[in-house]
């Protein structure tokens, strides 16, 4: 049995201050909305989301999927439950901490709501998807490494438990992880996480040694039991 050191980049951005579309509308003069052609152009919140998506697309290119792109529908409907299939203004798939920080910084600057998806197994509406906002899909953060000396496994929040188990199997070790192989690492751990080993070792979250949490540009916090 090994403990978990989770590369959980992006987890804490749920707690950044966001504003609603109504707040955007109340704070706006109402000018500058004409001539913007988008699925979201009926609201000022949609205008801000569209502007942020255009900026992110210019800087990050392939990491951003717009509604006009061929893969948009497949990516927006990855979520396990059809109840959570939504129409985000764009979908961001960061591949590095630097990309993730640029995305979060841009969205908070433009006051654009966003959702974060690890595996998308949560059936609750808007749990890991969004309308008129940006979906940050963490599926590219899927690395898995094992440190025999420390007795820890380190993996990205966008991975699935099958990949974690498959990587650890050759070492004859495992972790207290998800019971369904296709469930995402991040969401299960944030929700405490039941495991077939929970009777012996507690919940998944009880076995996490530390989290790497990226909240905004230039800042990555390492959160562990000592603070």
C-alpha positions as CSV (number, residue, x, y, z in Angstrom):
1,X,0.0,0.0,0.0
2,X,1.3,3.4,-0.9
3,X,0.1,6.9,0.0
4,X,-0.9,9.6,-2.6
5,X,0.8,12.8,-3.5
6,X,-1.8,14.3,-5.8
7,X,-0.9,16.7,-8.5
8,X,-4.2,18.5,-8.1
9,X,-3.6,21.6,-10.1
10,X,-6.6,23.8,-10.4
11,X,-8.6,22.4,-7.5
12,X,-8.8,25.6,-5.5
13,X,-9.9,27.8,-8.3
14,X,-13.4,26.9,-7.4
15,X,-13.1,29.3,-4.5
16,X,-11.9,32.3,-6.5
17,X,-14.4,35.2,-6.4
18,X,-16.8,35.1,-9.4
19,X,-19.7,37.3,-10.4
20,X,-22.9,36.3,-12.0
21,X,-24.3,37.5,-15.3
22,X,-26.8,39.7,-13.4
23,X,-23.9,41.4,-11.6
24,X,-22.1,41.9,-14.9
25,X,-25.2,43.5,-16.4
26,X,-25.8,45.8,-13.4
27,X,-22.2,47.0,-13.5
28,X,-22.2,47.6,-17.3
29,X,-23.2,50.7,-19.2
30,X,-24.8,48.4,-21.8
31,X,-22.5,49.6,-24.6
32,X,-20.3,47.6,-26.9
33,X,-22.5,44.5,-27.3
34,X,-23.4,45.1,-30.9
35,X,-21.7,43.2,-33.7
36,X,-20.6,40.3,-31.6
37,X,-21.7,37.1,-33.3
38,X,-21.6,34.1,-30.8
39,X,-24.0,31.6,-29.3
40,X,-23.7,33.8,-26.1
41,X,-24.2,37.2,-27.6
42,X,-27.6,37.8,-25.9
43,X,-26.1,38.6,-22.5
44,X,-23.2,40.7,-21.2
45,X,-22.0,37.6,-19.3
46,X,-21.9,35.8,-22.6
47,X,-20.0,38.7,-24.1
48,X,-17.3,38.5,-21.4
49,X,-17.0,34.8,-21.8
50,X,-16.7,35.1,-25.6
51,X,-14.0,37.8,-25.2
52,X,-12.1,35.6,-22.8
53,X,-12.3,32.6,-25.1
54,X,-11.0,34.7,-28.0
55,X,-8.0,35.8,-26.0
56,X,-7.2,32.4,-24.7
57,X,-7.5,30.9,-28.2
58,X,-5.0,33.5,-29.5
59,X,-2.5,32.7,-26.8
60,X,-3.0,29.0,-26.2
61,X,-4.2,27.8,-29.6
62,X,-4.8,24.0,-29.5
63,X,-5.5,24.1,-25.8
64,X,-8.8,25.9,-26.5
65,X,-11.8,24.4,-28.2
66,X,-14.4,26.8,-29.5
67,X,-18.0,26.0,-30.4
68,X,-17.2,26.1,-34.1
69,X,-14.5,23.4,-33.8
70,X,-15.3,19.9,-34.9
71,X,-14.4,18.3,-31.5
72,X,-16.5,20.7,-29.4
73,X,-19.6,18.5,-29.0
74,X,-17.6,15.4,-28.1
75,X,-15.6,17.3,-25.5
76,X,-18.6,19.1,-24.0
77,X,-20.5,15.8,-23.7
78,X,-17.7,13.7,-22.1
79,X,-19.5,13.8,-18.8
80,X,-21.0,10.5,-17.7
81,X,-24.6,11.8,-17.2
82,X,-26.5,13.5,-19.9
83,X,-27.9,15.7,-17.2
84,X,-24.5,17.4,-17.2
85,X,-24.1,18.0,-20.9
86,X,-23.9,21.7,-21.3
87,X,-22.8,24.4,-23.8
88,X,-19.7,26.1,-22.5
89,X,-18.5,29.2,-24.3
90,X,-15.3,27.3,-24.9
91,X,-13.3,24.4,-23.5
92,X,-9.8,24.8,-22.2
93,X,-7.5,21.7,-21.9
94,X,-4.3,23.0,-20.3
95,X,-1.2,20.8,-20.6
96,X,1.0,22.6,-18.1
97,X,0.9,24.6,-14.9
98,X,1.8,27.7,-16.8
99,X,-1.2,27.3,-19.2
100,X,-3.6,26.6,-16.4
101,X,-2.4,29.8,-14.6
102,X,-2.9,31.9,-17.7
103,X,-6.4,30.5,-18.1
104,X,-7.4,31.1,-14.5
105,X,-5.9,34.6,-14.5
106,X,-7.7,35.6,-17.7
107,X,-11.1,34.3,-16.5
108,X,-10.9,36.0,-13.2
109,X,-9.8,39.3,-14.8
110,X,-12.8,39.1,-17.1
111,X,-15.1,37.9,-14.3
112,X,-16.0,34.8,-16.3
113,X,-17.6,31.9,-14.5
114,X,-16.0,28.5,-15.1
115,X,-16.3,24.9,-14.2
116,X,-13.5,22.3,-13.7
117,X,-13.8,18.7,-14.9
118,X,-11.6,15.8,-13.9
119,X,-13.4,12.8,-15.2
120,X,-17.0,14.1,-15.3
121,X,-18.6,11.3,-13.4
122,X,-20.7,13.5,-11.0
123,X,-24.3,13.3,-12.2
124,X,-25.3,16.7,-10.6
125,X,-26.2,19.4,-13.1
126,X,-23.3,21.9,-13.5
127,X,-21.1,19.9,-11.2
128,X,-18.4,19.7,-13.9
129,X,-19.8,21.6,-16.8
130,X,-21.2,25.1,-17.5
131,X,-23.4,27.2,-19.8
132,X,-22.1,30.7,-20.7
133,X,-18.7,30.2,-19.2
134,X,-15.5,28.2,-19.7
135,X,-15.1,24.6,-19.0
136,X,-11.6,23.7,-17.9
137,X,-11.0,20.1,-18.7
138,X,-8.1,18.6,-16.7
139,X,-7.7,15.5,-18.8
140,X,-4.2,16.4,-20.0
141,X,-3.0,16.3,-16.4
142,X,-2.9,12.6,-16.4
143,X,0.7,11.5,-15.4
144,X,1.3,8.8,-12.9
145,X,4.6,8.2,-11.1
146,X,5.6,5.9,-8.2
147,X,8.3,6.7,-5.7
148,X,9.4,3.5,-4.0
149,X,11.7,5.2,-1.5
150,X,9.0,7.5,-0.3
151,X,6.2,5.0,-0.7
152,X,4.0,7.5,-2.6
153,X,2.3,7.7,-5.9
154,X,1.9,11.0,-7.6
155,X,-0.7,11.6,-10.3
156,X,-2.6,14.4,-12.1
157,X,-6.1,15.4,-11.2
158,X,-7.3,14.7,-14.8
159,X,-6.3,11.0,-14.7
160,X,-8.6,8.1,-14.4
161,X,-8.2,5.4,-11.8
162,X,-7.6,2.7,-14.3
163,X,-4.5,4.4,-15.5
164,X,-3.3,4.8,-11.8
165,X,-3.8,1.1,-11.1
166,X,-2.3,0.0,-14.4
167,X,0.9,2.0,-13.7
168,X,1.2,0.7,-10.1
169,X,0.5,-2.9,-10.8
170,X,4.0,-3.8,-12.1
171,X,5.4,-2.6,-8.7
172,X,2.9,-4.9,-6.9
173,X,1.5,-1.9,-5.0
174,X,-1.8,0.0,-5.1
175,X,-3.5,3.0,-3.5
176,X,-6.8,3.6,-1.7
177,X,-8.6,4.7,-4.9
178,X,-11.8,4.6,-6.8
179,X,-14.0,1.5,-7.3
180,X,-15.0,2.4,-10.8
181,X,-12.0,2.5,-13.2
182,X,-13.3,5.3,-15.5
183,X,-14.0,7.7,-12.7
184,X,-11.7,10.8,-12.5
185,X,-9.0,11.1,-9.8
186,X,-9.8,14.7,-8.9
187,X,-13.5,14.6,-8.4
188,X,-13.5,11.4,-6.4
189,X,-10.8,12.7,-4.0
190,X,-12.5,16.1,-3.5
191,X,-15.7,14.2,-2.6
192,X,-13.7,12.2,0.0
193,X,-13.8,9.0,-2.1
194,X,-15.0,5.5,-1.2
195,X,-12.7,2.6,-2.0
196,X,-12.8,-1.1,-1.7
197,X,-10.0,-0.6,0.8
198,X,-11.8,2.0,2.9
199,X,-12.7,-0.4,5.7
200,X,-8.9,-0.9,6.3
201,X,-7.4,2.5,5.4
202,X,-10.2,5.1,5.4
203,X,-11.4,7.3,2.5
204,X,-9.3,8.2,-0.5
205,X,-8.8,11.8,0.9
206,X,-7.4,10.3,4.2
207,X,-4.5,8.8,2.2
208,X,-3.4,12.0,0.4
209,X,0.0,13.2,1.5
210,X,-0.1,16.6,-0.3
211,X,-1.8,18.6,-3.0
212,X,-0.2,20.9,-5.5
213,X,-2.8,23.7,-6.0
214,X,-2.5,26.3,-8.7
215,X,-4.8,29.3,-8.0
216,X,-3.5,32.2,-10.2
217,X,-0.5,33.2,-12.2
218,X,2.9,32.7,-10.4
219,X,1.4,30.9,-7.4
220,X,1.4,27.2,-6.8
221,X,0.6,26.2,-3.2
222,X,1.7,22.8,-1.8
223,X,-0.9,21.7,0.7
224,X,-0.1,18.9,3.2
225,X,-0.8,17.8,6.7
226,X,1.6,20.3,8.2
227,X,0.1,23.2,6.3
